[in-house]
């Protein structure tokens, strides 16, 4: 984090907060006089006759604002669906045509106590990290709407993309940003070129970022002016921490695209391993939802429109996929006219790699959250008038092993929510038949009052843990945009069994944030945050959110912050152990991330193996199960100690097998711990193939004493390397480890 060097720099408040994980109940009082924000998002409806006169042409036929097409006809706003889009380009057109106001800042408030989290295990997460580094020029200081990606083979590498208004007036325009961590999320650096802008020139936000495992490449996706006016495109890099390494590509050359989302299939066992999927609303084609997919990131094949879409009220939400099967799911919301109208959640599924999609589920109707209406949109706050922080109730889907999950927000009462007393709750639905039927909704927030909860996100890990996060007023509720008063905190809830049961809902972010203002006059005044897409890898869930704890020019404004929740207790190491007769015991390391360790030794007539899992402290374990591959757990021991021993039997050759420790508890976290192993008898050099090289290596050790340098050649683990071992290896030549 950096210190504020000028009045327009982002203050990262290195020492502004005491950590209540250490000092419970301590408050921080920040003295000073602060400015508040008013007058945002004022909606001024005009008649068709009036709108036809509002061309606002600039000199030489150019619009003053680069986001507004030259000589734009404001009477076309409704026909083109501009008033129903949440992207920055649509907002700029609404401002240009007098249908909305941009952000402004005026007078403000005095002091605010920011309440920090209590000690674990009464909270989720670790320490919040501000993603916004470097210096901004006020009022172009708005950063929110986030999408997170992690390299599953090196989780030290994290990229979080977000909307960033620092380049609102740049030439070419650039309202897209990203921050990169190479230390597992302890620190982040905002990508900045020598020009002072992000690498994502000519893009106007709506972030997606994906890591494509099979070519080690990161892809951002945005609404992209260089792919039409605008279409969907982005930038890619194999070294994302280098801002000069990002190069441009297009997904779809369009003229009125909105609401992109993306997912990549990183399961090497999937039939569509490495395939990327991008979905969006295409307002040039009746607002229908389309999907494009690509195996190489260069050639994109289109599917669509999705059945039943093509109505401006049917909005793309997010696309995801099953981590085990590779099936693709696209969540959609029917807003039924917007505003206070009721909603339906829809799920679309593809089982053929995106070639076709079927609408498998449409939910019963429900009323969306919110206190006010601003044009087409429901808003969480009525001030600045006519409404602030647009949110329809949409959330995020996730899927694992044919179980499909979705979180969303709805009104606290079954009425149009502007007339309710509880303006939002978080609900979770679960399907065990690949998204065809869903169980009754479960309310995730358990507070007794009427504080609002909204805009949830969700991720599922490869071991089946779920983590839901949302905005929550229960510890705040004093919400005035730009004012230094406690408004909301991020809350969360976790499931360790793929959504069957849930742990308590608890605070996730460290502080109760003020409601941030939106001071940028080039961004529609009602904008705060549209979505936060979170992700999980083997060790952790990570998300980001918009936060108002940082003030610039004495105005609390929009920064993007991030934190993570561990999937469960973290193993220190794992081993495959065998006793080689009198020669002793020898272990093959089983890496917990990245490429699997390969066990090349025979399991004997009953195909027995033993895994050792070490933890940095004592843990209890409820059970151990084979969760992937052929084999079973015959016994396990060590619960209550730092080392768990798991005995496996019936483990077949030439496979990848995953054993999972169930409900591991280290006193702070509870979760499942998976350990994977490749089994390939005779692969003495561990390269996942048995060939002549393995035969030669084994022959070269015949008659030699078994030790740490050659125990792999003792394939039958009897303590002597002989012609028997050579024969075993020869019999397996031509076998290989499946991907």
N, C-alpha and C positions, 0 to 999 in steps of 0.2 A: 504494500500500500504506500501511497505517496502523500506528502503534505500538500495543503492548498497553497500554491505559490502566487496566485493572483485571485482577485475577487471572482473570476469566472472559471476557476479550476474546480474539479471535483474534489471535495474534501473526503478523505477516506477514514477520518476519525480513528486513527490508530489507538489513541489513548482516551477516547471520549467515553468508553463504556467499561465499567467493571464487569467481570464475568461472574454471573450469579451461580455458575456451576461451582464456584469457590465461595462466593459470599451470597448466601441465600437471603432474599428479602431486601437486599440493598438497592436503592434507587439512585439514579443519576439525574441531577437537576442541572440542566443546561441553561445558564442565564443569558439574557440578551433580548433584543427586540427583533422580531421576524416579520417578514411581509407575507400576506396571504394572497391567494389567487381568487379572483371572481370574474364573472362575465364569460365563462367558457361555454362553447357549444350552443350559443343562442340560436334557435331555429327560427328562421323568418320565412314562412311559406309565401310563395308568390303565385299568382295566377298564371295560366298558360300564356295569356296575352302579355303580361309583364315579362315573363321569362323570355319570350321571343325577342324582346328588345335588349336583353342582357348578354350581348356578345363580348363586351369588354376587349375589343381588339387592340393590340399594341402596335407600335410603329412597324412598318414593313410586314404586316400581317402576322406577326409573332405574338403569342401569348406572353405576358409578363412572367408567368410562372412556368418553368420547364415541365412541370407535371400536367399542365393543362394543354390539350391540343390547340394549335393555332385556330383562331376564329371558332372556338367551340360554341355550339348552339345549346344554350342552357335549357331550351324547351325539351331537349332530348334526355334529360336526366332520368326521368322515370322510365322512358322507353328502353334506355340502355341499362337500367338496373343500377345506376351509379348510387342512388340513394339507399340501396340495400347491400352495398359492399362496405367492408370495414378497412380496406387497405388505404395507404397514404395517398395514392393517386386519386382515388374516389373522394377522399376527404378534401384534397386540394381543389378538386372541381366544385365540390359543394361550397367551399369558402369563396371561390372565384365567382360563382353564380349567386352569391348572397343567401344561400340556403343554410349556411353554418358559419360560425366564427372560428378563427384560429385562437391559439392560446394567448393569454395576456397575464400580467402579474400586477397586483396593486398592493394595498396595505396588508399588514400582518399581525401576528400574535406575539406573545411574550415568551413563556418558557414551557418546557414539556419534560415529563419524567418518562424515560424509556425503560420499560420493565423487562429485565432479562430473564432467560430461562432458568429453571431450577436444575438441580443436579440430576444426572442420570441415576436410576432408570426412569425418572419421572418425565423425561423428555426424549424426543428422538433427535438424531443428528449430532453434529460436532460443532464447529465454529463457522458462522456465516462468513462468506468471503465476497467482497465487492468486486464485480467483474470489470468495473469502469476505471481504467487507469489512463494517465495522460491528462492533457488540458483541453477543456472545451471552451467555446466562445458563447457566452450567454446571449440570447435565450435558447440557442440550439443545443440543449442539454438533456433531451428526452431519450431514455433508453429503457425499453421494456418489450414484452412479447418474446419469449425465449424458446429455444430448441436445443437440446443437449445430446451430444454423442461422445462415446468413449471407445477407445481401441480395446477390444476384449482380450487381445494377446499381450497388450502392454497398457494396463489401466492407468499408468502414470500419465498417459496422453489423453487429454480431454479438450474438446472444442465446444463452446457454447455460442450459438448465433442469436442475434436479437436485432430489433429495430433500433436505429441510432440516428438521431436527427442532426448530428454535428455536420453532416454534409448536405443539409437541406438546401443550401444556396450555393453548393459547389458546382463547378462546370467541368465535366458532366455531373449531374446530380448523383447523390450517393446517400441513401437513408438506410444502409445496412451495415451491421457490424458484427464482430465476433471476438471472443477472448479465448486464449489458449493456455492450458496448463501442461507442463511436462514433469510435474512433481506430485501427481495424484490429486490435485485440487487444493494444495496448500496455498499456492499463489497462482494468479492469472495475469496475463498481459494482453491488453487490447491491441489487436492488429492495426498497425498504423504505418502508412507509407511516408516517404519523405515529404509528400504534399500535405501531410496532416490528416489525410482521409484513410478510410479502410481500403482493402484491395478490391472491393466489390463495386466498382464503378458502374454507373448507369442502372443500378438496381434500387428498388424502392420498398424494401422490407418484406414482411411476411416470411420469417426465417424457417428454413429446414436445413439440417446438417446431418450427413450420414458418413459412417466409416465403412468402406467396402473392403471386407477382409481378404478376399482372394486376389486383390491387386494392391493392397496396402495404400489405398487412396481415399482421401477425404473429399466429399462433395457438399458444397452448399447449394441450396435452391432458393430462389427469390422470385418475386414479380420483377421481370427483367425488361427494361425498355430496349435493350439491344436484341431482343428476340421478338420483335414486333412492337406493338404500341398499346399496351404491353403484353408480352407473353410470359412463359415460364422458362427460366434459365438459371445459370449460376456460375460458380468458379470451383475448380478442383486443385488439389495439391497432395503431394506425398510427404511434404515437410511443412505442415500447417503453421508452425511457429515462425516461419519466414514469410513476412507479408509480401515479399516480391515473388514468391513461388506460385501464387494462385493464377490459373489460366481459365479463360472463359469458355463456356459451352452453352448450347441451347437444348432444352427439353421439348418445348412447343413454341412455334412462332405464331403468336396470336395477336389479337387487337383489343381484347377486353377480358383478360383472365384474372381470377381472384381465388383466394383461399387455397394455396398449394399445401400439400402435405406429402411426406415421403417415408419410405421404409426400405431397408435392404436385408436380404436373406443371408445371414452370416453363419448358417448351420451347414457345415461341410457335408453332412449326411443328407441334406435336402436335395430333391431332384432339381431344384432351381437355385442351387448355391451360387451366391454372388449377384443374383438379379436384384436390380433396384426398381422401385415402383414410385411413381409420383401421381397424385390425384389432384384435381382442381375443379372449380366452377368456371365454365366458359360462357361469359355473358354475351359473346358474339354469336353463340349457338344456343340461344334461349336459356342461358344460365344452367345448362345441363352439366352433369359431372362426368368427367372423362378420366381415364387412367392411362398412363404410358409406362412401359417397362423397358429395361435395357440390361443386357448382360455385360456390355463393355463401356457403358457411360457415353458412347458416341452415337450409336444408332438406337432410336427409340421407336417402339411399336405401340400403336394406339388401340385402346379398347373403349367402347362407349358409343353413345352415352349409357350410363348405368340405368337400368330399367326404372321407369317412373320418375326420373329426374328431368329437368327442363322447365321447372317452375321456379321463379325467383325466390320463393319462400323455402325451397329445399336446398339447404346449405351443406357443403362439404365440411366435415369436422376433422377427422384424422384417419390415416391409413396405417395399418400395422400388419404383423404376420405371426403365425404360430411358431414359436421358437423350436418346437420339436418336429412338426410336420411340413412346414413351409407354406401351409394354406395362408391366403391373404384375406384380410378383413378391412373393410372401409366403413367407418361410422359416419352417419349422415343425420342431420336434424331437419325435420319439417317444421318450420316456424309458423306455418298457417296464418300468414298475414303479418307476422312480426308484432312488435309492441307488447300488449298485454294478452295477445291471443295464446291459446294453448299450443303445446308442442307434442311431437312424436319423435322418438329415437328410432333410427333404422340401421340395420346391419346388412352389409353386402359381403358375400364370400366368393372367393375364387379358389378352386382346387387344381387349376391347370396352369399355374404360373402367370396369372393375369390375363389369359386369353379370353375368358368369359367370367362374368360376375352374376350372381343370383341374389336377389333380395330375400334373405332367409328369415328376417324378423322385422316387424314393425310393432313398436310398443303401444300400449294404451296411451291416450292423451293425458297430459298433465300441464299445469300452469308453470311457466318459467319464473325464475327469480327476478327481483328488482323492486325499486321504489318509484321509478319515474319512466317516462317515455320521451325519447328524443327522435322525432321522425319515425323511421321504421324500427328503431332499436329500443329495447328495454334497457334501463340503466340502473346501476346499483345505488346511485345517489341522485337526489333531486337538485343539488346545488354543486356547481354552478348550473343555473337553469338553462334549458328545460330538463337536462339530465346529464349525468357524468358517469363515466366508466361503463361503456356498453358491454352487456353480457347477455347472451341468449339462453344460457343453461348448459351449453355443450361442454364435454369433457374429453376423456381420452380412453381408447380401447386398449386391451392387451390380450394375448392368447398364449396358452402353453398346453401342449398335449391334448388338443381338442376341447379344452376348457377356455371359454371366451369370457372376458371381463369387460365391464364398462362402468365408468363413474360419470355422474352428471349432477347438475344442480336444478332444484325445482322450488317453487314457492312453499312457504311453511304452512299455508292453508290452501284448500282447494278452491281458490278464488283468483281473479286477476290480481296480480301481486301488488300493484300500486295501492290497492285497497286493503291489503293484509296488514297484520301486526308483526308477523315473522316473514322476513323478506328473502329468505333463502336457506335451504338445507342441502346436504350432500348425500346422494344416494348411489348405491352400488347394485348392479345386477350381474348374475352369473349364469352361464349356459354350460352344460356338460355334454351337449350333442352338436358341437361345432357351430353354435350360433343360431340354431333353429328355434329352440325354446329357451326361455329364461325364467329363473325362479323369481319370486316376488322381490321387489326392491328392498334393500336393507339400508336404513339410515345410518351413516357412518359417524356423524357428529352427535354426541350424546349430552351436550349442554342442556340445562333445564330451561334457560331463558329464551328470549326471542331475538338474540343477536344473529345477524346475517352471516351465512357461509356461502361461498360461491367460487366458481372457476376452478374445478378440481383437475388434477392430473393423476396418472397411474402408470406404474411399470411392473413387469413381472420378470423375475430373475430366472436363470437356467435351472435353478433348484426348486422353483415354484413358490418363492416368496413374493408377496404383493406389497406395494407401498403406495398409498393414496395420500395426496397432499392438496390442501385448499387454503383459500383466504378466509379468515375467521375473525369476527368482531368481539368475541366473548370477553377478551381481556382489555378491550378498548371501547370502541363505539362512539368516541368523540371525534367525529370525522368532518373536517372542514378543509377543502383542498388547499394545499400550500401552507396551512397553519401547523405549528409545532405542537399538536395535541394527539394523544394516543388513539389510533383508529383500528388497526387490524394486525393480526399476527398469523404467520403460517402455522397451521395445525396439520397433523398427519395421523394415519392409522395403518397398522401393519398386519398382514396375515402370513403365517409360516406354513400353511397347508393348502396353497393354491386357491384361497378364497373360501374355504369351508368355515373357518373360524377367524375371528379378528381380535388382536390385542387392543387395549384401550386407546382412545384418541387422546393425543397429548401435543404439546407445543413442539414445533419443529424449528422455527426461526428463533434467533436469540433475543429479539426485542419486539415490542409492540410498535409498529411503524405508524408514523403520521400518514394521512392520505396525501399522496404526492400530487402536486399541481402539474399542469401541462402548459409551460410558458411559451412554447415555440409558436409564433404566429403563423408559421407555414404548415402546421399540423392541426387537424381539426380539434377544437377545444375540448370535446367530450372524450378524447382518446386517453386511455390509461394503459390497458394491457388486454390483448385479445386471447392469448392462450400461452400455456407453458407446457412444453412437451418433455417429459422426463424419460429416463432410460435406466436399465439395470444391466449389470454384467455379473460375473460369478460372485464377486466380493461385495458389491454395493449397489444401492439405488442412488441416483443423483438427479436433482432438478434445480431449476432457477426460478426467480420470481421478480416482480417489480416491488421496489422498496422505497419508502420516502424518508429514511433516517438521515440522509445527507442533504444539507441545505446549500444552495448557491444564491448569492445576492439576498440572503436571509429568507429564501423561499424553499420549502421542502419540495424537492422535485424527484423525477423518476430515475432511479438507478436500478440496474439488474444485479441481484445478489444470488449466490448459490450455496448449497450445502449437500451433504450426503448422509445416507443412513446405511450402516453395514447390513448385509444380508443376514449375518449371524456372527457368532464368534469366529475369529479368523485363525485357521490352522497355521502353525509355524512351518511345518514340512510334512511330507508323506512319503512312504517307502513301501516297496514290495520286498518282503523278507523271506529267505529260505535258509534252512540249515543244510550245509554241504557235508554231511557225515562228520568225520573227525577233523575235517579242514576248518570247520567253524561256520559261523553265521555271516551271510553277506546280503547287502541291501542294494536294490536298484531304486534311485530317486524317482519319484512321481511328481513332476512339477504341478503346482496348483493352478498355473495359468500358462497359456501358450501351448506348444506341442506336448503331447502326452509322453510320459516315459514308457518304454517298451520292455515288457517282461518276456525274455527269450527262453526261460527255463521251463521244463516240463512240469505239469501238475500231477504226474503219475496217473495211475489207472482211474482215480476218482476226480482228477483235474482240480486239485486243491491248491489254493494260494492264500497268502496272508498279507494284509495291508496294515501298516503302522501309521497312525496319524498323531503328530505331536502338536501341542498347544503351548503358548507361552505361560499359561497358568492353569490351575485345575479347572476341569469342566465336568458337568454331568451330561449324560447322553441317555435319551429315552429308548432309542432303537437304532439299528443299522439295517439298511435294505439295499439291494441291487435295484437301481432306478433306471438303468439303461444297459442293454446287452444281455447275454445268456449266462446264467449262473445264479447262485443264491448264497445268502449269508447263513453259515452253519452255527456261528457263535460270535459274540464279541465280549470284550472285557475292558476294564480300566476306568469306568465311570467314577468320577470323583477324584481322578488324578490328572496329570498332564499328558498322559499317553494312552491312546485308545488302540486296542488290537482287534482286528476284524478278520475272522477266518471265512474264506470263501470256498465253495465246492461246486462242482459241475460247471466250471468255467471253460467254455469251448475255445478252440484255437482261432487265430486270425480274426480278431474282433477288437472293438473298443468297448470297454465295460466301465460303468460308473457306479460306485458304491456311495451311498449318501448316509451320513450320520444324522439322525432325526432329533430335532429339538435339543440341540446342544446349548447349554447355558453356562456362561462364564461369570455369572453374577451381575453382569450389566446388560448383555444382549442374549437373546434367545433366537435360534434359527437353525436351519439345516446346513450341513457342510458336505458338499459333494467332492469326491476324489475320483479322477478318471485314470485308467490304465490301458495301454495297448497290450494285447496278448498275441505274440507271434513267436511260437517255438522255433528256435534255430536262428533267429535274427541276432546273432551274437554281436554285431557292430551297431545295432539299434537304429538302422536307417529305414525301417519299416518295410524292407524287402528281404527275402531269403534267396540268396544266389550263390554263385561260385566263390565269391569273396568270403562269405561266411564259412563255406566248406574249408577253404584254404586257411583261414584264421584258426579254425578248430584243429585241423591237422597239425598246424605249427606248434600247438600246445600239448599234443599227446605225450603223456609221460611226465609232464612238468607238474610240480607241486601246485595245488590250487591256492591262489592268493587273491589279494584285492585287485590285481591288474589283469587276471585271466579267469576269474570265477564265472564269467558269462559263457566261456567255452565248456564249462562243466554243465552241459545242458540238462542232464538228468539229475543233477545236484546230489551225486553220491559221494563226492569228495575226491574223485579221481577223473582226470581227463583221458579218455581212451577211445578206441575205435568205435565203441558203442555210441559215444557222443557224435562222432563223425557221421555214423550211419543215420542218426536222428536228424542231423542237419541236412544231409543229402536227401532224405525222404521228404523234407519240406521245401526243397528248392522250387521256386516258382510261386510260392505263396507270398502274400503281401497284406499289409494292414489296410483295411478299408478307409476311405477318406472320412 
